Structures are given as structure tokens and as C-alpha cells.
Amino acid sequence: MFAYLARRLLYSVPVVLIASFLLFWAVRIAFDPLAKLRGGRDPGALARAAERLGLDQSIPVQYWHWLTRFVTGDWGVSSRTAGPVHGLILPALGTTLQLIVWGVLVAAVIALAVGVYSAVRQYSAGDLAFTGLSYLGVAMPPFWLGLILIQILAAWPQELLGLTDPPLYFVGLHSPDGGGPLDYARHLVLPVLTLTVGLVASWSRFTRATMLDALTSEYVRTARAKGVPKRRIVTRHALRTALGPFVSVTAVDAGLLFGGLVVTEQIFAIQGMGRLFLDSLLAGDVFVLVPWTLVIAVVVIVFNLLADLAYAVLDPRVRLR
């Protein structure tokens, strides 16, 4: 297992370096850090600014200087806020991590339950109902779903019950005074629900398919012929086989979600990675966009690594490859 882990870590290092260079190159090509200084400025002043920032050098040289500063903790200064970049990215990363953890946990539990039920009772009324709901969940865009949830679970109950505050908050993850666990939960429910619906819809269909494959495999038919109880076949044999691919898909999707929560964080005014990316993009803040992309790339690779490790734990045959 240690050799498997070491091999995966070694594979990840060049992947991170290649991904970070490609992302750096793409951002530098798309954005001009001196765009705000152009227009009426002395060309000599622009040249001095480019030399001071190292922009007069080739992109590989710029990347190397930026990477060496990045790994030593110098992430630069934002041109939008004039503050340190790490002071923007790290809190946003922590906020998005909270959304991802809660959303993935809730979605995984529900998707597994729905997927197993649908596979065991294939073509039953419940299976058909969950199939229809999953298609509906996949089809609903997050911005529309978030607004509908705000109206149904926050605005209408407050109006009908005459409450001073809505039962569920829909701005940020904390009240201005900090609040306690209950305040945190009231802020968390709506964005997590918005995130969970789509994940449950897709993951439950995936679980149903993998469970059906497992339930029709030869070893399950052999177990049935030996008289093994149905519940034990489902929980000890088929579900264990289906968990490997499910964990892999869950980990990969969780990594990709870090950069894809722009809509959800914008609807609920959450200062996470998605909203930071949007604000930096609109402001042309290349000094935030470059480290932002690298952090997201590292997070995605780390989650892929976790998926491989989880798969190896659930299926020991993987370690031998």
C-alpha cells in the first residue's frame, strides 16, 4: 500500500507542474497586467513597470520566478484590493471547502440509498419515481433552483408566519456577529440543498447502474444458488463492489466543484472560490487569477489521488497494477 501511495504521489508532481504552467500561460495570454496603465501613459513608464514586474521576460521565465515565489509563500498583491493574494484565496478556499464537504456528504448518503433501492427494486414504482426525479434534478439549473428554494423555504414561511427573520438564511454562511452552530446551520441549508440536488440526481443513477452490474455478476448468482440471504448479498457483495467506482466519481466531482460553484456562491453571496474567481475575472486581476488556477489544479489532483487511494482500499486488486 505504501508503494502504491508513493507511486501515485510521484505521478502527481509532474502533473501539477505541467498543469500550473499551462494555466499560467493561458492566463498571461488572456490578460494584460498593465491594461489599466495603458492609455495616455508614458511608454517609458510602462516599460519600467513591465521591467519591475518581470513582464518583459519570456513566459517560461516569468512562470519560474512566479512559481519560486509561490512555493515560498509570496503569492503577490491583488491589483483589485491592493491586499495580499493569499489573504483572499485561503479564506475563500476554506469557505468553499465547507460547502463541498457538507454537500458531498449529504448527496453521497442520499444517492447511495436511492441508487441501491432502485437497483434492488428495478422497474418498480419507486424506481420509476426516482428515475423521473433524477432527470428533473439534472435538468434544473442551479441559479433557478437556488432562487426557488429561497422563495419556498425562506421568503414564504417568513411572510406566512409573520417572522422577523426567515427560518433559513440566504446571505453568506454566518451572521455579521458570528452566530453559533444554529446560525451556521440556518445559513448552510439552502446553498447545500442547491448543490445537493444535482449531485444526488447524477450519483444515484451511477449507483443504480453499478449495482445492477454487480447484482447480475457470476459471484452474486453463485451466492444466491448457495442460499445466501438477499440482504447479505446486497450489503456484503454487490454494494462493496459498487462502492469503488462510486467513491472515485464522488472524489473527482468534489474536486471539480471547487472551481464550479460560481453560480451557487453568487446567489447566496458566499465569499468562496467561485465568487473570488468571478470578481477577479471582471476586474482583470491577473495577480489573483494565476494562483487561483494553481490552487484549483492542486485541489483537483489531490481529490483524484484520494479517489485512487479509496479505490485501492475498497478493491485490493488495484494495488497490484
C-alpha positions as CSV (number, residue, x, y, z in Angstrom):
1,M,0.0,0.0,0.0
2,F,2.9,2.4,0.8
3,A,4.5,1.7,-2.6
4,Y,1.1,2.3,-4.3
5,L,0.8,5.6,-2.4
6,A,4.4,6.7,-3.2
7,R,3.9,5.9,-6.9
8,R,0.7,8.0,-7.1
9,L,2.4,10.9,-5.3
10,L,5.3,10.8,-7.8
11,Y,2.8,10.8,-10.7
12,S,1.1,13.8,-9.2
13,V,4.2,16.1,-9.1
14,P,4.8,16.4,-12.8
15,V,1.0,16.7,-13.4
16,V,0.8,19.7,-11.0
17,L,3.8,21.3,-12.7
18,I,2.5,20.8,-16.2
19,A,-1.0,22.0,-15.2
20,S,0.3,25.0,-13.4
21,F,2.5,26.1,-16.4
22,L,-0.4,25.7,-18.9
23,L,-2.7,27.6,-16.6
24,F,-0.1,30.4,-16.1
25,W,0.5,30.6,-19.8
26,A,-3.3,30.7,-20.6
27,V,-3.9,33.5,-18.0
28,R,-0.9,35.5,-19.2
29,I,-2.0,35.3,-22.8
30,A,-5.6,36.2,-22.0
31,F,-4.9,39.1,-19.6
32,D,-2.6,42.0,-19.6
33,P,-1.5,43.0,-16.1
34,L,-0.7,46.6,-17.4
35,A,-4.0,47.1,-19.1
36,K,-5.1,49.7,-16.6
37,L,-1.9,51.6,-17.1
38,R,-2.2,51.9,-20.8
39,G,-3.9,54.8,-22.5
40,G,-2.2,58.1,-22.1
41,R,0.7,56.7,-20.0
42,D,4.3,57.4,-21.0
43,P,5.7,54.4,-22.8
44,G,8.8,54.7,-20.7
45,A,6.7,54.4,-17.5
46,L,5.0,51.3,-18.9
47,A,8.4,49.8,-19.8
48,R,9.7,50.5,-16.3
49,A,6.5,48.9,-14.8
50,A,6.9,45.9,-17.0
51,E,10.6,45.5,-16.0
52,R,9.7,45.9,-12.3
53,L,7.0,43.2,-12.6
54,G,9.2,40.9,-14.7
55,L,6.7,41.1,-17.6
56,D,9.4,41.9,-20.1
57,Q,10.8,38.4,-19.9
58,S,9.6,35.3,-21.6
59,I,6.6,33.4,-20.2
60,P,8.6,30.4,-19.1
61,V,11.0,32.7,-17.2
62,Q,8.0,34.6,-15.7
63,Y,6.5,31.3,-14.7
64,W,9.6,30.1,-13.0
65,H,10.0,33.3,-11.0
66,W,6.3,33.2,-10.0
67,L,6.5,29.6,-9.0
68,T,9.6,30.0,-6.8
69,R,7.9,32.9,-5.0
70,F,4.6,31.0,-4.7
71,V,6.1,27.9,-3.0
72,T,7.9,30.2,-0.5
73,G,4.6,31.8,0.4
74,D,4.9,35.0,-1.6
75,W,1.6,34.9,-3.6
76,G,1.8,38.6,-4.7
77,V,-0.6,41.5,-4.3
78,S,-4.1,41.9,-5.8
79,S,-4.5,44.8,-8.2
80,R,-8.2,44.9,-7.3
81,T,-7.9,45.1,-3.5
82,A,-4.2,46.1,-3.1
83,G,-4.1,43.3,-0.4
84,P,-2.0,40.1,-0.3
85,V,-3.4,37.4,-2.6
86,H,-3.1,34.7,0.0
87,G,-5.4,36.8,2.2
88,L,-8.1,36.4,-0.5
89,I,-7.6,32.8,-1.7
90,L,-7.1,31.0,1.6
91,P,-10.3,32.2,3.3
92,A,-12.3,31.7,0.1
93,L,-10.9,28.2,-0.1
94,G,-12.0,27.4,3.5
95,T,-15.5,28.7,2.8
96,T,-15.9,26.7,-0.4
97,L,-14.4,23.6,1.4
98,Q,-17.3,23.9,3.9
99,L,-19.9,23.9,1.1
100,I,-18.2,21.0,-0.7
101,V,-17.8,18.8,2.5
102,W,-21.4,19.2,3.6
103,G,-22.9,19.0,0.1
104,V,-20.9,15.9,-0.8
105,L,-21.7,14.1,2.5
106,V,-25.4,14.7,2.2
107,A,-25.5,13.9,-1.5
108,A,-23.4,10.7,-1.1
109,V,-25.7,9.3,1.6
110,I,-28.9,10.0,-0.3
111,A,-27.5,8.9,-3.7
112,L,-26.3,5.6,-2.3
113,A,-29.7,4.9,-0.6
114,V,-31.6,5.9,-3.7
115,G,-29.3,4.0,-6.1
116,V,-29.3,0.8,-4.1
117,Y,-33.1,0.9,-3.7
118,S,-33.6,1.5,-7.4
119,A,-31.3,-1.4,-8.4
120,V,-32.8,-3.9,-5.9
121,R,-36.3,-2.9,-7.0
122,Q,-35.7,-2.4,-10.7
123,Y,-38.7,-1.1,-12.7
124,S,-40.8,-0.9,-9.5
125,A,-43.0,2.2,-8.9
126,G,-40.3,3.6,-6.6
127,D,-37.6,3.0,-9.1
128,L,-39.5,4.8,-11.8
129,A,-40.3,7.7,-9.5
130,F,-36.7,8.1,-8.5
131,T,-35.7,7.9,-12.2
132,G,-38.1,10.7,-13.1
133,L,-36.9,12.8,-10.1
134,S,-33.3,12.3,-11.1
135,Y,-33.9,13.5,-14.6
136,L,-35.7,16.5,-13.1
137,G,-32.8,17.2,-10.8
138,V,-30.2,17.0,-13.6
139,A,-32.3,19.4,-15.7
140,M,-32.8,22.1,-13.1
141,P,-30.1,24.8,-13.4
142,P,-28.6,25.8,-10.1
143,F,-29.4,29.5,-10.4
144,W,-33.1,28.7,-10.9
145,L,-33.2,26.0,-8.2
146,G,-31.5,28.3,-5.7
147,L,-34.0,31.1,-6.2
148,I,-36.9,28.7,-6.0
149,L,-35.6,27.3,-2.7
150,I,-35.1,30.8,-1.3
151,Q,-38.7,31.6,-2.1
152,I,-40.2,28.3,-0.8
153,L,-38.1,27.7,2.3
154,A,-37.3,31.2,3.4
155,A,-39.4,34.0,1.9
156,W,-42.9,32.4,2.0
157,P,-42.6,30.9,5.6
158,Q,-41.4,34.2,6.9
159,E,-44.3,36.0,5.3
160,L,-47.0,33.5,6.2
161,L,-45.8,33.1,9.8
162,G,-45.1,36.8,10.3
163,L,-41.5,36.1,11.4
164,T,-38.9,38.9,11.9
165,D,-36.2,36.7,10.3
166,P,-36.6,33.9,7.7
167,P,-36.3,30.4,9.1
168,L,-33.4,29.8,6.7
169,Y,-30.9,32.5,5.8
170,F,-29.8,33.0,2.3
171,V,-26.9,35.5,2.5
172,G,-23.4,34.3,3.4
173,L,-22.5,31.4,5.8
174,H,-22.6,33.4,9.0
175,S,-24.4,36.4,10.6
176,P,-22.4,39.6,10.9
177,D,-22.0,38.9,14.7
178,G,-20.7,35.4,14.1
179,G,-23.6,33.5,15.5
180,G,-23.5,29.9,16.8
181,P,-24.0,26.4,15.4
182,L,-27.7,27.0,14.9
183,D,-27.0,30.3,13.0
184,Y,-24.4,28.4,10.9
185,A,-26.9,25.6,10.1
186,R,-29.6,28.1,9.1
187,H,-27.1,29.7,6.6
188,L,-25.9,26.4,5.3
189,V,-29.1,24.6,4.4
190,L,-30.2,26.4,1.3
191,P,-26.8,26.5,-0.6
192,V,-26.1,22.9,0.4
193,L,-29.6,21.9,-1.0
194,T,-28.8,23.8,-4.2
195,L,-25.6,21.9,-4.5
196,T,-27.0,18.5,-3.4
197,V,-29.9,18.1,-5.9
198,G,-27.8,17.9,-9.0
199,L,-25.2,15.6,-7.3
200,V,-27.9,13.2,-6.0
201,A,-29.5,13.0,-9.4
202,S,-26.3,12.0,-11.2
203,W,-24.7,9.9,-8.5
204,S,-27.9,7.9,-7.8
205,R,-28.1,7.0,-11.5
206,F,-24.5,5.9,-11.4
207,T,-25.0,3.8,-8.3
208,R,-28.1,2.2,-9.8
209,A,-26.1,1.2,-12.9
210,T,-23.1,-0.2,-10.9
211,M,-25.3,-2.1,-8.5
212,L,-27.2,-3.7,-11.4
213,D,-23.9,-4.8,-12.9
214,A,-22.9,-6.3,-9.6
215,L,-26.2,-8.0,-8.9
216,T,-26.1,-9.8,-12.3
217,S,-22.5,-10.9,-11.9
218,E,-21.5,-14.5,-11.6
219,Y,-20.3,-14.4,-8.0
220,V,-23.7,-12.9,-6.9
221,R,-25.6,-15.7,-8.8
222,T,-23.3,-18.2,-7.1
223,A,-24.1,-16.7,-3.7
224,R,-27.8,-16.9,-4.5
225,A,-27.5,-20.5,-5.5
226,K,-25.8,-21.3,-2.2
227,G,-28.8,-19.7,-0.4
228,V,-27.1,-16.6,0.9
229,P,-29.8,-14.2,2.2
230,K,-30.7,-11.3,-0.2
231,R,-29.9,-8.6,2.3
232,R,-26.4,-10.0,2.8
233,I,-25.8,-10.3,-1.0
234,V,-26.8,-6.7,-1.4
235,T,-24.8,-5.2,1.5
236,R,-21.7,-7.5,1.7
237,H,-21.2,-8.3,-2.0
238,A,-22.9,-6.0,-4.5
239,L,-22.7,-2.8,-2.6
240,R,-19.0,-3.3,-1.8
241,T,-18.3,-3.8,-5.5
242,A,-20.2,-0.7,-6.4
243,L,-18.6,1.5,-3.7
244,G,-15.2,1.6,-5.5
245,P,-16.4,3.3,-8.7
246,F,-18.8,5.5,-6.6
247,V,-16.0,6.8,-4.4
248,S,-13.9,7.5,-7.4
249,V,-16.7,9.5,-9.1
250,T,-17.5,11.3,-5.8
251,A,-13.9,12.4,-5.2
252,V,-13.4,13.6,-8.8
253,D,-16.6,15.5,-8.8
254,A,-15.8,17.1,-5.4
255,G,-12.5,18.3,-6.7
256,L,-14.1,19.8,-9.8
257,L,-16.8,21.5,-7.7
258,F,-14.2,23.8,-6.1
259,G,-13.9,25.9,-9.3
260,G,-17.5,25.4,-10.3
261,L,-19.5,26.9,-7.5
262,V,-19.7,30.4,-9.2
263,V,-23.5,30.3,-9.5
264,T,-24.3,29.0,-6.1
265,E,-21.9,31.3,-4.3
266,Q,-23.2,34.3,-6.3
267,I,-26.8,33.5,-5.5
268,F,-26.2,33.2,-1.7
269,A,-23.5,36.0,-1.6
270,I,-20.9,33.5,-0.2
271,Q,-17.3,34.6,-0.4
272,G,-15.9,31.4,-1.8
273,M,-13.5,30.4,-4.6
274,G,-16.2,30.7,-7.3
275,R,-17.1,34.2,-6.3
276,L,-13.5,35.2,-6.0
277,F,-12.8,34.0,-9.5
278,L,-15.7,35.9,-10.9
279,D,-14.8,39.2,-9.1
280,S,-11.1,38.8,-10.2
281,L,-12.1,38.0,-13.8
282,L,-14.3,41.0,-14.1
283,A,-11.6,43.2,-12.6
284,G,-8.9,41.7,-14.8
285,D,-6.9,40.9,-11.6
286,V,-4.3,38.6,-13.1
287,F,-2.3,38.5,-9.9
288,V,-5.2,36.6,-8.2
289,L,-6.3,34.5,-11.3
290,V,-2.9,32.9,-11.7
291,P,-2.6,31.5,-8.1
292,W,-6.3,30.8,-8.1
293,T,-6.0,28.4,-11.0
294,L,-3.0,26.7,-9.5
295,V,-4.8,26.2,-6.2
296,I,-7.8,24.7,-8.0
297,A,-5.5,22.4,-10.1
298,V,-3.8,21.2,-6.9
299,V,-7.1,20.6,-5.2
300,V,-8.4,18.6,-8.2
301,I,-5.3,16.5,-8.3
302,V,-5.4,15.9,-4.5
303,F,-9.0,14.7,-4.8
304,N,-8.1,12.4,-7.7
305,L,-5.3,11.0,-5.5
306,L,-7.8,10.4,-2.7
307,A,-10.1,8.7,-5.2
308,D,-7.3,6.3,-6.2
309,L,-6.4,5.6,-2.6
310,A,-10.1,4.9,-1.7
311,Y,-10.4,2.7,-4.7
312,A,-7.3,0.7,-3.6
313,V,-8.7,0.3,-0.1
314,L,-12.1,-1.0,-1.4
315,D,-10.5,-3.2,-4.1
316,P,-7.1,-4.6,-3.2
317,R,-6.5,-5.8,-6.8
318,V,-5.9,-2.2,-7.8
319,R,-2.7,-2.0,-5.7
320,L,-1.1,-4.6,-7.8
321,R,-1.4,-2.6,-11.0
